[in-house]
């Protein structure tokens, strides 16, 4: 599988937002099959030590989220550099870095923030920039053909849990992909 769905939880929305959780799952959009999973929480303090910049509106947004989402972020957080190295290892073990296509929610969010996290930590992102894929674009294509994932695909798990969100996104991207093909 060369498609990797990524979801981040952050304390900001800008390019250098502090990463607090990374969830990812390999998937095959033509079949909907889900492959290997990755999940890690990242220490907010560690992200900020690497000069990541939070924003107040996101912090306030997190304060309004359910306890299940907030509590899960406190489980075994790793230093940013360790979490990123582990994520790189996950990709290397499960795909060819040259060909892996990394899907993120929005052309300027998940992939961009994660790539910036690698830069801040002095590491190199483990995929080619030209293999970034945008979930929101395929969602719009789905709506054009009468498929709205917010209505048509039930959510399993806790919302705003990075791994649960990544799995959900992989499901509906696959469903749209199959309808388009």
FENRA-V669742 format. One record per helix or strand of 3 or more residues. SS is the DSSP state (helix for helix, strand for strand). FROM is the first residue (numbers start at 1). TO is the last residue. If there is no record, write none. Layout:
ss,from,to
SS,FROM,TO
SS,FROM,TO
This chain:
ss,from,to
strand,3,10
strand,19,28
strand,33,42
helix,44,49
helix,56,63
helix,67,72
helix,80,94
strand,101,104
helix,110,120
helix,129,131
strand,132,134
helix,135,144
helix,149,152
helix,162,180
